[in-house]
């Protein structure tokens, strides 16, 4: 059997770094892999470089049982895939970004946390847009970045006078207006699909930023933000482990992540004495929001909704928390 070695998001989509098929040409091998792993894999595969035994290859090239075909997709920012290091950026990139938020939440003053939150959101936006562009989804970066900035500034500046509700509303208005204005000003985005996708993404990103900023500025803000971080970390870890069949074999990734979110909420409430029954309800809402957010992220990154497959990008584990963040402050206001 011919061996196919996969890297980056192709490895994530297939769930393995090496797979084998009966094939006598490169083209036949790639066609079987495309059929086996679905349309997202096929789209990414079309952009990948094909090598046989370390040499560039074409679909017509013949292969035998001792040959190894490698698929190396383009990497964001033009960097090369590090084959030998074993570093999986799909794991480490979310860990680094969330760790930055944890550290920034430690000081009593909220300025450091708000700054780190904007930086993390901006990096996530770039990763989201690059993945969307690779899949042919017309998501626009400039208005998304502008909304992220406004999403922090407006609620932060108005939090003490209006409980942040007006500031959060202004963020949503800005997201919708800027998406339409950019659609008119930029020729490449003058279509309904581009405007709609960009506007929806801006609303989620802006509301998520504003919601977490208001949470940080509220009474017990450090503890509440800490609880939110615990929820998303525990959920992401369970989702990631279930996706690889490690210890959570009875649950698919989404079910494992949702259950872990509820457990994480209860544990966080116990740690910070925030009310276990209250955060049990919040955990259920966060679980639903995380599932919806992951579906939204997959839709934007691939153009289709995948419930189990790993969409392209390094920060896909942030997609769910982006929508969960938008719901966190309103739920707190409702139940506390």
Secondary structure by P-SEA (a helix, b strand, c coil): cbbbbbcaaaaaaacccbbbbbcccaaaaaaaaaaaccaaaaaaaaabbbbcccccccccccccccbbbbbbcccccccccccccccccccaaaaaaaaaaaaaaccccaaaaaaaaaaaaaaaaaaaaaaaaaaccccccaaaaaaaaaaacccccccccccaaaaaaaaaaaaaaaaaaaaaaccccccaaaaaaaaaaaaaaaaaaaaaaaaaaccaaaaaaaaaaaaaaaaaaaaaaaaaccccccccaaaaaaaaaaaaaaaaaaaacccaaaaaaaaaaaaaaaaaaaaaaaaaaccccccccccccccccaaaaaaaaaaaaaaaaacc
